[in-house]
Amino acid sequence: MGSVQPAQIPTSFGHELRAPLPPRQDLRSGCENCPFFKMEEDFDRVADCTTPNFNGIISVTDPTRSWAAKWLRLGRFVPGVYTLAVSEVLSEDLRNLCEDEQVQYVPPKRV
């Protein structure tokens, strides 16, 4: 009987995946964290708010109790799968929309 090999940790996610620039998981139904972007109504807006350039993912089941979620500034977001870091910034128009909605946008440290 052969031994069972453990699953391999992925080292890359490929360019078919896209991460929201404000971190969030699934945008087909809009974004619960950023409803003011109205992504469910505009496919171009989804493309403007996402990027294939990100590093790592984290799954958060209870953002209010997770120290990692708090450290990544996800403590007030809904449970889901988030990126650890993105390497692009939102457009000026979308940053202004965040400001109008009193939502703090934190751009990536390295672009």
Number of C-alpha atoms within 10 A of each C-alpha: 3 4 5 6 6 6 6 6 6 7 8 8 14 9 10 6 11 19 25 24 26 22 24 22 19 15 17 11 11 18 21 15 15 16 11 13 18 16 20 14 12 12 12 9 14 20 15 16 21 22 20 18 17 21 14 13 15 13 14 19 13 16 19 15 11 14 13 14 22 14 9 15 13 22 18 12 19 17 17 15 16 22 20 14 19 23 15 19 21 20 12 9 9 16 17 14 15 17 12 11 11 9 13 10 16 12 15 14 10 9 8
